[in-house]
Amino acid sequence: MKGIILAGGLGSRLRPLTKVTNKHLLPIYDKPMIYYPIETLVRAGIKDIMIVTGGNSAGDFLRLLGNGSEFGLKDIYYTYQEGEGGIADALKLCEHFAEGNRVVVILGDNIVQDDISPYVRRFEQQDSGARILLKAVPDPERFGVPELDGERIVRIEEKPAQPKSGYAVTGIYMYDRRVFDFIRRIKPSNRGELEITDVNNHYIREGDLHYDVLDGWWTDAGQFESLFNATQLIARERLGTGIGS
């Protein structure tokens, strides 16, 4: 099993904080944002990790993280995404790294309380397919939203005006080797990006998308409000529940 962290993009929603640095190098409480997805993968037993970065600060990742020894890794692999082509566009750059293995993908601005090890183990036990993690949120229209029929996801809609459920598809995805074939089949969306939602819908049509619902808190940190919220959540975790109350 290999791990992929998608930390490209220009972070335009966080300007001027991102005017001179990559969003994923901003602090979340006492650590740079990029530390959290690395630690999430390492806790799940994943030691082969590639980071997809971009923008003008790509070299800063190497200066900050080096070979990953701080996280108990022998090495960290890096690749570079030109522009902002979407999550699936960034993921396709990792096909050579995956080498036909299954991959666990996490967005670099996603911070999760749960140890994802149990979900990764369930994915390993699947014969094939994909597994995604959901979380109930108050504002699902900001995310990819699953439409559920009993225990089955029948469709995922990206940023819907009228969400079909109160769940968000979090930025943690687990895929078999077919993911790269599905990426080659999809077309850019109206935003001009290759959407990971379209990839997940391919797995749904194949009857091979599975999911779990996170127990603990989860947040992205891609805009000012969620960046602030992420810092508060981590502070409460470290210092006690009274922080920020």
Protein Blocks (a to p, Z undefined) as FASTA:
>chain_A
ZZdddfedjolmmccklmmbcfklpcehjacfklmmmmmmmmnopabdcdddedjllmmm
mmmnmnolmnopabdcddddehjebjklmmmmmmmmnnopacddddfkbccfbdcklmmm
mmmmpmbdcdddddddfblmlpccdddehjacfbdcehifbdcbfcdcdfbdcddfklmm
mmmmpccdfkopacfklmmmmmmmnopaccdddfbdcddffbfklmmmmmmmmmmmmnoj
kgoZZ
